[in-house]
Every structure is written in structure tokens, then in C-alpha cells.
Amino acid sequence: MIDGIELDTRILDQITKEMEQEADEIVGEIAFDVETDAKRLAPVHFRLLLNSIHTLQLKKMAWRVQDGVEYGIFQELGTSRMKAQPFFTPAIERIKRTVDARFKRLFEK
């Protein structure tokens, strides 16, 4: 009768840790690319909106790209009196086409 099997997962744990770090770096790159594109596409009146767009890391593999002005959402979506001038949506749409290729490099090693 076998009492049990003991598996040594140290190598697997190390690979997982390395992949997690690389995945976080990729997500960060994606977030900063969205920021760059959003700044490029943002309507420029007094540059306040443009200068308020920034990226921050909330936790591992959780990044946020946002603007810091109250009227940013109205620029993005428009109002009953103003036509939308989207800058985040087109930035995200462009960058999302590259996501698969960026993560593919994790599994090519």
C-alpha cells in the first residue's frame, strides 16, 4: 500500500512567478500605450484634458488609464449640446488588436 506521493513543485512555482511578473509588465505596457494614444487623440482646447491623462498601477496586473478632469467623460461621449470627441475608445480599440501578440511571447519560451 502506498502512503502518498509527494510532488516537488518548486520549478513550476518559479516558472509561474516569472510568467506572472512578465504578464504584469505586458499589461503595464498596454496601459501606457493606451495613455499615449489617448493623449494623441484627446481634443486640445487648453491642454488640461491632455495633461490630465495618466496611468497608474492598482495592484499586480491591474492598471488604470484615466483622465483627471470632470469634463473628460463629456468629451468622450458627448452631450445633448456637444458632439462626442472620443479619445479613449479609439485608443483602446487600436491597442486591443496587439494584445494577443504581446501575450504570445510569454508562451514562446
C-alpha positions in Angstrom: 0.0 0.0 0.0 1.3 3.5 -1.0 1.1 6.2 1.7 1.2 9.0 -0.8 3.1 10.8 -3.4 5.0 13.9 -2.8 5.4 16.3 -5.7 8.2 18.9 -5.8 6.6 22.0 -7.4 9.5 24.4 -6.9 10.4 24.6 -10.6 6.7 25.1 -11.6 6.2 27.7 -8.9 9.3 29.6 -10.2 8.0 29.5 -13.8 4.6 30.7 -12.6 6.2 33.5 -10.7 8.3 34.6 -13.6 5.3 34.5 -16.0 3.2 36.5 -13.6 5.9 39.2 -13.5 6.2 39.2 -17.3 2.4 39.3 -17.7 2.2 42.3 -15.3 4.9 44.1 -17.4 2.8 43.4 -20.6 -0.3 44.8 -19.0 1.6 47.9 -17.9 2.9 48.3 -21.5 -0.6 48.1 -22.8 -1.9 50.6 -20.3 0.9 53.1 -21.2 0.3 52.6 -24.9 -3.4 53.4 -24.3 -2.4 56.5 -22.4 -0.1 57.6 -25.2 -2.8 57.1 -27.9 -5.5 58.8 -25.8 -3.3 61.8 -25.4 -2.6 61.9 -29.1 -6.4 61.7 -29.8 -7.7 64.0 -27.0 -9.3 67.2 -28.1 -6.9 70.1 -27.3 -8.5 73.3 -26.1 -6.5 74.4 -23.1 -4.4 71.2 -22.8 -5.9 70.5 -19.4 -7.6 67.3 -20.6 -4.5 66.1 -22.4 -2.2 66.8 -19.4 -4.6 65.1 -17.0 -4.5 61.7 -18.8 -2.4 59.3 -16.7 -1.7 55.6 -16.0 -1.4 54.1 -12.5 -1.0 50.6 -11.2 -3.7 49.5 -8.8 -2.1 46.1 -7.9 -0.3 43.3 -9.8 -1.8 43.0 -13.3 -4.4 45.7 -12.5 -3.7 49.1 -14.2 -5.9 52.1 -14.8 -5.7 54.7 -17.5 -7.9 57.8 -16.7 -8.2 61.5 -17.2 -8.3 63.8 -14.2 -10.9 66.4 -15.4 -14.6 66.4 -14.7 -15.5 67.0 -18.3 -13.5 64.2 -19.8 -16.5 61.9 -20.0 -18.5 64.5 -21.8 -15.7 64.9 -24.4 -15.6 61.1 -24.8 -19.4 60.5 -25.1 -20.8 63.9 -26.0 -23.8 65.7 -24.5 -27.2 66.9 -25.8 -25.4 70.1 -26.7 -22.0 68.8 -27.8 -20.9 66.2 -30.3 -18.7 63.4 -28.9 -15.0 63.7 -29.4 -13.8 60.2 -28.4 -10.2 59.7 -27.4 -10.2 56.7 -25.0 -12.4 54.4 -27.1 -10.3 54.7 -30.3 -7.1 54.3 -28.3 -8.4 51.1 -26.6 -9.7 49.7 -29.9 -6.3 50.2 -31.6 -4.2 48.8 -28.8 -6.5 45.7 -28.2 -5.5 44.4 -31.6 -2.0 43.9 -30.3 -2.9 42.2 -27.0 -2.8 38.6 -28.3 0.6 39.0 -29.9 2.0 40.6 -26.8 0.9 37.8 -24.5 2.0 35.1 -27.0 5.6 35.9 -26.2 5.0 34.5 -22.6 4.4 31.1 -24.1 7.1 31.0 -26.7 9.9 30.4 -24.3 
